[in-house]
Amino acid sequence: MTGVRRGPTEQADSAELASLLEYLKTHRGFDFGGYKRTSLERRLRKRMDAVGVDAYGEYEDYLQVHPDEFRELFDTILINVTGFFRDQAGWDFLRDDVIPRLLEDTPAEQPIRVWSAACASGEEAYTAAILLAEAVDEEQFRQRVKIYATDVDEDALTAARQGAFPSQALKSVSDNLRDTYFERNGDGYTFRSDFRRSLIFGRNDLVQDAPISRVDLLISRNVLIYFTSEAQARILGRFHFSLRDTGFLYLGKSEMLTAQTEQFTPYNLKWRVYRKVPRGSDRLAIAPQFRFGQAASERYSRLVEGSADVSPVAQLTVDRRGLLAAANEVARDVFDIRAVHLGRPLSDLNVSYKPIELRSLLEEAYRERRQVDAGRVNWSSPDGERVFHVHVTPLYSDPEAGESLGASVTFVDVTSISNLDDRHRAIEDELENAYEELQSTVEELETTNEELQSTNEELETTNEELQSTNEELETMNEELQSTNDELEAMNDEQRERSGEVDRLNLFLEGILGSLGQAVIVVDRDQSIQLWNSAASELWGLSDREVLSQHFLSLDIGFPVEQLKGPIRDALAFQSQSSDVMVDAVNRRGRSFRCRTHVMPLLDSGGDTYGAILLMSEEGKPT
């Protein structure tokens, strides 16, 4: 199988992305290493496009200069899509089946503990509180129920602690439940404070932080789909530790525990409810410690010596000067050690080099301050060939100070194991020969098995790809829903602004129509920008016929050339205003004396960007 070689650009992007993720972890405490890479890159690209940068390295620099961007980035990555009674049928199953079973399995004096993991703005935690409050009376709820709601997003947790929601957020809550558990607060509602005291909100990173323990119901919906399979396994391990043996795990509709059957068993696959598979408790047996008087110390010494003598393992004890301090009964019999040998240098005894050189092993153990495994050695004795596994372990009165008392040398008799190993190798040789003979007769079957195996692997790969695609589609659906909410808000704002513009236009048209004068506005190029109804009535041309045309090019009963100078002065802001009296003919062919008042059109900064012409009839020419 040949690997795909990555180009320099891809390698640079990968290195810059790793640097960016490490920066977020170091400076903000967010570890996105367990998130699916494709989804993470897509969300990062969305923010990078929004701020106008192309490379991950540039975006890291941007974050250092603009710390406010962190909030926008985390809001984009941590898609806080939630709601009250989201996927109503699943919550109905919790209400009708899971919670009654949970109450039945929980003793009356025992608290009921719920963990809402990745709670976002808290709607699901408050939903669980409503269901439990409905299942028990209010007094029991206040005394027994504790709901722990956690998330990595501090801003979302701050909003969740308030328990305040707009009316639109409670559209899936029945009127009866809303009136029972919420209080009116302006345009929205607030969860009742006496019930809210049973909810505890706090920050928790599902991948890094320790889980909440002794939980009866764990709610984690549509969270695992954002993580890699390795991170999912770690999170589910924490969930298993967190739950009581009778606890329930409630996941989102797009999540399945296909690879975690040893930790959880399905309770209802349709609604993604699982139960914990209990494990046997691991306990450490700690021996009690005693203090001995002088008389008891002798008995204690004989007890220790007796326990060493009944050990089936040959053991020698050598002090730091190299003297033989002790040898148990097995060692005395095997290596022919007598009482007279105790206290003598080990180098004077045959056991110092038979069956293995001990002096170098002792020096190595002292030097490296660790147990030395010398492996297996053969020993020829009157009883026959024997095989020992030798260990040399240094002994310390104070390990931290490094004061070595000596060493313990153990000879574990592995003769039977060695014989079994020899026999095993012989059997393996026989099996290998038999296998070679059998191989020629089953080649066709093996080929068929390989084809079937290949087909099975392809099917498994396809299944994994389909599951991954399903999770990606669910993630994209969540993102699209979030984007749709943003677009709806923008549409509402646009409609409101459009209405304001329409009202301003009507207001301006009313003002211009009420002046009783022809009003014409030209820009700096002397193109007509405004032509009111009085101008249309006076000159017989509608605004659609003259807008964007050059004023001096109009063919009307007005000598427009006589305004060329005043308009130029107004555009140059050489005069505040000027009046021009000319003879003109209106649209009905009637001659009259026309007064034209020309003034500059100024912006808020005092710069001229056009001219205003006010025309009125003064009477017939004389």
Number of C-alpha atoms within 10 A of each C-alpha: 3 4 5 6 8 9 8 9 9 11 12 15 14 13 14 18 19 15 15 19 17 17 17 17 14 11 9 10 12 17 17 16 16 17 21 17 14 11 18 18 14 13 19 19 17 14 18 19 11 9 12 12 15 11 14 23 17 14 23 20 11 16 16 13 10 10 10 10 16 14 12 11 16 19 15 17 20 18 17 19 15 17 20 19 19 16 12 11 11 18 20 14 14 20 18 12 11 20 19 15 15 17 15 10 12 15 10 11 8 9 17 21 20 27 29 24 26 26 29 27 28 29 22 24 27 25 17 23 22 19 17 22 18 13 16 15 10 13 10 14 20 16 12 15 21 19 23 20 27 27 22 21 22 18 14 18 21 15 14 22 16 14 18 20 20 13 14 10 15 18 13 13 15 10 10 8 12 18 12 12 19 19 15 15 13 9 9 15 21 19 20 15 13 10 18 18 11 16 18 15 19 15 15 19 18 22 20 14 11 12 21 19 16 18 26 23 25 25 22 19 22 19 19 24 22 23 20 14 15 10 19 22 17 15 20 18 15 19 25 25 20 21 26 19 16 17 25 28 24 23 22 19 16 18 19 17 19 7 11 13 12 11 18 22 17 18 16 13 13 9 20 19 24 22 21 23 17 16 11 5 6 6 6 6 6 6 6 5 6 6 6 11 9 8 8 11 12 12 12 14 11 12 12 11 15 13 11 18 18 12 12 14 17 24 23 22 23 24 19 18 10 17 18 22 19 20 25 21 20 20 20 17 12 15 16 12 18 10 9 7 17 16 14 14 16 23 15 12 15 14 18 15 14 14 18 18 14 20 14 12 20 23 15 16 21 22 10 10 16 13 19 18 13 15 9 19 17 15 16 11 10 7 7 7 10 16 20 22 16 22 21 25 20 26 23 15 11 10 11 7 8 12 12 16 15 22 24 19 21 18 22 16 18 16 18 11 11 15 13 12 12 12 12 12 12 12 12 13 12 12 12 12 12 11 12 11 11 11 13 9 10 11 11 11 11 12 11 12 12 12 12 12 12 12 12 12 12 12 12 12 12 12 12 12 12 12 15 13 12 15 18 17 13 18 19 14 12 17 19 12 14 15 12 12 12 11 12 11 11 12 12 11 12 12 11 11 12 12 12 12 12 11 12 12 12 12 12 12 13 11 11 17 16 11 12 14 19 22 22 20 22 25 20 16 13 20 18 21 19 17 22 18 20 21 22 17 14 19 19 15 17 15 17 8 10 18 16 16 15 15 22 15 12 14 11 15 18 16 15 15 11 13 21 13 10 23 23 18 19 23 25 16 20 11 14 11 17 15 15 13 16 17 18 22 18 17 15 11 10 10 16 18 17 21 18 23 18 25 23 28 21 15 10 6 6 9 13 17 17 25 27 23 23 18 22 19 18 14 12 13 11 6
